[in-house]
Amino acid sequence: MKVLSIHSMSLAGLIVCLAAAFGAQSATEQGRVAALKQSLEQNKQALKQYEWQEKTVVLLNGEEKSTKQYMSRYGADGRVQKTPVEASPEKKERGLRGRIVEKKKEELTDYMKRAVDLIKLYVPPVPEKIQSAAAAGNVSVTPVEPGRRVRLIFRNYEMPGDSLTIDVDPSNNRLLGANVSTYLDNPKDAVDLVVQFDSLPDGTTYPSTVNLTALAKHITIETTNYGYHRIT
């Protein structure tokens, strides 16, 4: 009976320790999510004071197909508004190859538009969606570089089965980078996003580069944001 009692006490102690550890982990997750949400909200408000240039390059099978440039800024509705600046002349092939390329281009036009629209669902991350994923228990926090980089992974962020991974500097909650695994029509139509964040002189962070890869269609969309200046 004493052996059973000792084992029971040991088991009880283990349960208490695990519960305490789980509680501490949950508190840490809640704190990190709250800090990230606040950082995203502050950055969005700060970016409304800026106008910037955006360059988007579309590649098919690694070959550049188009380049577009915009002047971008937040509108009164809280969404980014883009004004076209210039676009490179599209490369055209002659003969049979040209006709094949044009047909392929028409088939991919709608797909590329939807791929670009997909970026807007994840970049920049939306505080409310961050909170929803956390409330549903779909978040995990992992130290990557102690004191320098913490990784938050949000599952089912926008669609079932997708994931949004965000790296932050724990000392100031500054966004460092993000990765997205998602899809367009179905999970087999996989789309990956890699985002790099940089900071303006006042500390505001912004997505400096956003690279989308649609493996099924062999499409890559490279977006660069630069030339930020305050709206006068």
N, C-alpha and C positions, 0 to 999 in steps of 0.2 A: 504493500500500500504506500510506503514511503517513496518507493521508486516512482510510482504513478503520480504521487503528489508533486515530486520534484519535476517530473516531466510536464505535469499540468502547469506548474508555476513557470517553467521555462517557456512553454508554449504561450502562456498568457503574457509573459514579458516580451516575447517576440512580437506578438500581435500589437502590444502597446507601442513598441519601437517602430513597427511598420506603419502604424496609424499616424504616429508623430511625424515620421519621415514623409508620408503621403500628404499630411496636412501642411508641412513646410513647403513641399514641392508645389502644392496647389496655391499656397500664398505667393510663392515666387512667380508662378505663372500668371496669377492675377495681377501682380505688381508690374511685371514686364508688359503684359497686354495693355494695362492702363497707361503705362508710360509711352508705349508705342502709339496708342490711340491719340493721346494728347499731342505727341510730336507730329503726327500726320495732320491733325487739325490745325496746329500752329503753322505748319509749313504751307498748307493750302491757303490760309489767310494771308501769309506773307507773300506767296507767289502771285496773289491777285494784284500786287503793286508793281508787277513786272511784265515786260513784254520780251519775247525772245524769238530766236530763229530756230526752225526745225527743218532738218534735211532727211528725206526718206529715200532710200535706195532699194529697189526691188531686183532680186537676182533669181534666175531660173537655171537650175543645174550649175550654179556657180557663175553664170554669165549675167552681167548687168543688163537689165531690160529697160529700166526707167529711173530717173532721179527727179525728185520734186522738192521744192523749197517753199516754206511758209513763214509768215510772221504770225506768232501765236500769242494769245493772252486770254485770261479768264473773262467771260462775259457776265452780264448781270444775272444770268440764270445759274451761275456757278460752274458752267461747263467751259472747256477750252474752245475758243474760236480760232480758226485758222484762215488766213488770207494768203492765197497763192502768190508767190513772188516770181518764180520762174521754174521751168521744167526743161530738162534736156530733151532734145529731139530723139524720138524712139528709133532704135536701129531696125532697119528693114532689110530683109533678104529678098533677092529676086528669084524669079523662076519657080520651079516646083517646091524647092525648099522654102521659098518665101511664102507661098500659099499655105504650106503645112504649118509654118511658124505663126502666120496670122490666125489660122483656125485654132491653133493651140492657145494663142493669146486670148481669143474670144472666150474660149472655154474656161480660162483661168481668171478672167477679169472679175467675175462675181466672187470667185473664191478668194482672191486677193483682197477685195473690198471687205469681205466678212472677216478675213484674217486681221486686217487693220482695225476693224471695229472691235475685234476680240481683245486687242491690246488695251483699249480704253476701259475694259471691264476690270483690268488688273493693275494698270499703271496710270496714276499713282494708286496705291492701295486705299480703299475706302474705310474710314474709321468705323462706320456702322457695320460693315460686313465683317471687319476684324472682331468687333464685339459679338456679333451673332455667332461666328464660328467658335469663339471662346465660350460663350454661354451654352453652346451645344456640346461642349467637351471635346471639340475637334482641334485642340491646340496642344503643342508640346514645346518645351523650352530646353535647349541644350547649349551649354558653354562650349564654344569652339576654340577660342583663344582666351584663357582666363584673364579677366580684366580688360580685354581688348575687343572681343567679338562674341556676341550671343546670338544664337539662331532660334527663331520662332517659326514653327511649321504649322500652317493652318490647312486642315483637310476639309474638303467639301466647301471651299470658300465661295465659289460662284456656281459650280455645277457638281453633281454627284461624281465622286471619284477624282476630282481635281485636287491640286495642292498648291499653296502659295508659301514659299519659304523666304523669310526676311532676316537679313543679318543686320544687327545694330551694335553700335558702340555703347556698352553698358555705362560708361562714365557720363555720357551726355544724351543718350538715347538717339544719337544721330544715325540715320539710315546709311548703310554701307553698300548693300546690294540685295538683289532679290532674284529668285528663280521660280518659274511657274511651269507646272506640268498640267496641261489641259487638252481640250480637243474641240473640233468644230461640230461636225454632224454626229459622230459617234466616237467612242473611246479608241477605235482603230485608227481614226483620223487624228493622230497625235500632233499636238503643237506644243513647242517648248519656248519659253521666254527667258532671256537672261538680261537682267537690268543692273546697270552700274550707277550709283548715286554719287554726286559731288556736291560741294558746298559753295555758296556765294559768300562774299566778304562779311555779310551780316549774320552768317551761320545758317541761313536757310538752305535746305537740301533740295535737290532736284534730280530727276532721272536724266543723266547726261547721255547715256546710250541705252537703247532698247533693241535687242536682237531677237527676232522671231524666226523660228525654224519649223516649217511644215513638212515633215518627212514624206508624207504620202504623195505630195505634189512636187517635191524637190524645190520648194520655194523658200527663200530667205528674205526677210525684210529688215533692213538695218536703219534704225532711226537715231539721229543725233540731235540733241538740244544744246544750243550754245548762244552766245551773244546776249545774255540777260542784261537788261537795263531798266531802271525804274521809269514808270509812266509819268510823264509830266503833265 
